[in-house]
Amino acid sequence: MISDLSGINLNLLFVLHVLLTEKHVTKASVKLKLRQSTVSGSLKQLRILFDDELLVRGYSNKMYLTQKAKQLQEPVRKAVEYINKVFISEQAFDPKVAETTFTIGMSDYVETMLLVKLIKYVKETAPNIKLIVKHLNDLNNYKTFENENLDLAIGNFNNTLECLEKECLFSDTFVVFAKKGHPIFNEDLINFEVLRKYDLLRIKYRKMPNNYFYDLKAAEMSLQHVSVTVQHMTVGMDVVKSSDFVSFGPRKMLEKYEDIQYRSLLSTSYENQFDIYQYWKPVDNHDIVHTWLRNAIKMVTNKLI
């Protein structure tokens, strides 16, 4: 039982915060920029202070939080947040001289929409900040975030990931598209009945909750008209531009291509709007450099949309 704070190194609070978030000594040491042995030593001290193991090894050698550690997560987070507000000034961060590396996961759609502009902005305003971009078309759980060592993810992923913070960047809608001059654009309207006249190219790299063009019901779109299925939006667009295939894609992305036409699909059975979010770990909520990156992404997005 802790009864006197005078002899306690408050740096342990920050180590505890990261350990409770990362649930892994090695990953916590990377996040804290400390040696693994130092973090292990801090964990040993914390176990003595709280008279609890805090982190225990379980199935498949995975580390789990004890019940006591789970109870500490929220109060420790609030304590670190308060200390950051008291002692850290955002004005202390100068992007022109900051040196760090960020790993960002993006879907091919997001890469096409944002990456070039983001790289240009970072290069101009923070020349010593490096970006590692990983192709990411799925984010079902926190483990994916950890395994890829991501600092940030951008896309339309599982919106029920409560362990990650998220912020909506923009919305888009799905439309029917084909090469310029395709006969489908002579139709008075485009619905599922009209689409049955044409060969469909389906872009299906994963299941999404509100993407009607990934999993069209057989009752409304006979699968015999799906002649080709590809896994990436950019590949599908290249095929469509040089063929008579019809497909579905995000309007804002299609606006960038002059040799492609698009129109809305008339249907009440599918929600054709989707949102693009940026996701990050709660431990980075008040990290000055991380906050700068998130704001930079928002600024770049606002200029494009």
Secondary structure as GFF3:
##gff-version 3
##sequence-region A 1 305
A	DSSP	alpha_helix	11	22	.	.	.	ID=ss1
A	DSSP	alpha_helix	25	32	.	.	.	ID=ss2
A	DSSP	alpha_helix	36	50	.	.	.	ID=ss3
A	DSSP	beta_strand	55	57	.	.	.	ID=ss4
A	DSSP	three_ten_helix	59	61	.	.	.	ID=ss5
A	DSSP	beta_strand	63	65	.	.	.	ID=ss6
A	DSSP	alpha_helix	67	87	.	.	.	ID=ss7
A	DSSP	three_ten_helix	90	92	.	.	.	ID=ss8
A	DSSP	beta_strand	100	106	.	.	.	ID=ss9
A	DSSP	alpha_helix	108	110	.	.	.	ID=ss10
A	DSSP	pi_helix	111	115	.	.	.	ID=ss11
A	DSSP	alpha_helix	116	125	.	.	.	ID=ss12
A	DSSP	beta_strand	129	135	.	.	.	ID=ss13
A	DSSP	alpha_helix	142	147	.	.	.	ID=ss14
A	DSSP	beta_strand	152	155	.	.	.	ID=ss15
A	DSSP	beta_strand	165	179	.	.	.	ID=ss16
A	DSSP	three_ten_helix	183	186	.	.	.	ID=ss17
A	DSSP	alpha_helix	192	195	.	.	.	ID=ss18
A	DSSP	beta_strand	200	203	.	.	.	ID=ss19
A	DSSP	three_ten_helix	223	225	.	.	.	ID=ss20
A	DSSP	beta_strand	226	230	.	.	.	ID=ss21
A	DSSP	alpha_helix	233	241	.	.	.	ID=ss22
A	DSSP	beta_strand	247	250	.	.	.	ID=ss23
A	DSSP	alpha_helix	251	254	.	.	.	ID=ss24
A	DSSP	beta_strand	260	263	.	.	.	ID=ss25
A	DSSP	beta_strand	273	280	.	.	.	ID=ss26
A	DSSP	three_ten_helix	282	284	.	.	.	ID=ss27
A	DSSP	alpha_helix	288	304	.	.	.	ID=ss28
###
